[in-house]
Amino acid sequence: MKHYLLSVMQPGWDDLPAPEELAGIGARLDAFHQELREAGAWVFAGGLHDPRSSSTVLRPRDGDVLVTDGPYAEGKEQLGGICVVRAPDLDAALEWGRKAALATTLPIEVRPFMGEAD
């Protein structure tokens, strides 16, 4: 089985849903993660803090490393969380991505890891 990264794209950190809506999303995510575990597809999942206040960027510069506050890229969407799954093929990984999108109500990017046999 191949590994796939499901990237949760957070469209805006200032406009988070109301607490009661976040509670519903959390419950759906718990159910999604349990389904992954039961199917043997679970590898790892986790949410990320707001990159504006919690990220640090390290850039190689002239034989040293320059350390700056993040985020790495300014944009309307940032990586909000990840889930790594095992799936036999892209179609199966896309189905897990579809379920993640429904659970989170956010866009999900699905990408295979390099170097794994088909």
N, C-alpha and C positions, 0 to 999 in steps of 0.2 A: 504494500500500500504506500501511496505517496502522501506527503505532508503538504498542506495548503494553509496559507495565512489568510484569515478573514480579518480585514482591517475595518474598524468602525470609524466612519468619517463624521466628526462632530462639526456641524455647520456654524455654531456660534456659542461661545462660552458665556456670553452676557445674557442670552435668551434661553436659559435652561427651563424645562417644563416645571410646572408647579409641583410641590412636594407629593401631593396625592397621585399625580401622573407619574412621577419618578418611582413611586412605590409600585405602581402597576408594571412599569417597565422592568423593575428589579425582579418582580415575581415571575414575569415572562422569561427573563434571562435565566433565572434559577431553573425553571422548567426546561428551557432549551439546553442548558448545561447538563442537566440530569439525562435528557434524551441522548445527548452525545455520549455520556458515560455508558449508558445502557447499550448503545449501539457499538461500543468499542472504538468510537471515533475521537474521543476526548484526548487531547494532549495537554493543552494549557489555555487559560483565558484570563484576562484582567483588564480593568479600566485604567486610564491614565489621568493624572491631574492636569489642570489647565496649564498649557505650555508657557503662557505669558508670565506665570509666577513660579514655575517649578522646573523649567528646563535650562540646561547648560550646554553650550555648544563648544566643542573642542576642534580647532582647525590647525592642521600642520602649517607652519609658517617659518621659513628660513631655518630649518633644522630643529625647531622647537615647536611647542604647541601653544596656540593662543586660546585662552579661555574667556568666553563671553556669556552673558545671560542670553537665553534663547527667547523665542523659538528660532529654529534654523531657518524657516521660511515663513514669511508673512503671507497670509491668505485667508479667504473666507472660511475654508474648512481646514481642520487640523486632525491629526490622528487622535482619536478619543479612547481607543481600546483595541485590543487584539484578541484573536482566538486562533489557536493552531489546532487543526483537525487532521485525522487520517481518513483518507478516502481512496477507493480503488481507481477513480478517474475524475476528470474535470466535471462531468455531469453530476456526479455524486457530491463533489465539493460545492458546486453551484446550488444544489438543493439545500445543503447546510447553510450556505450564504443567504438563500431566500428565507430560511427559517430565522436566521439571525436578524435580517432586515425587518421581518415582521415583529420580532421580539423587541428590538431596540427602537423601532420607527425611524431608523437612520440609514443612510446609504452604507453599503458593505462592498468593499473591494476584495475579490478573491484572486489569489496569486499562488502558483505552485512554487515550491522550493526547487532550486537548481540541483542538478547532480543526482536526482533520483530516477531510477529506471521506470519506464512506463509499464 
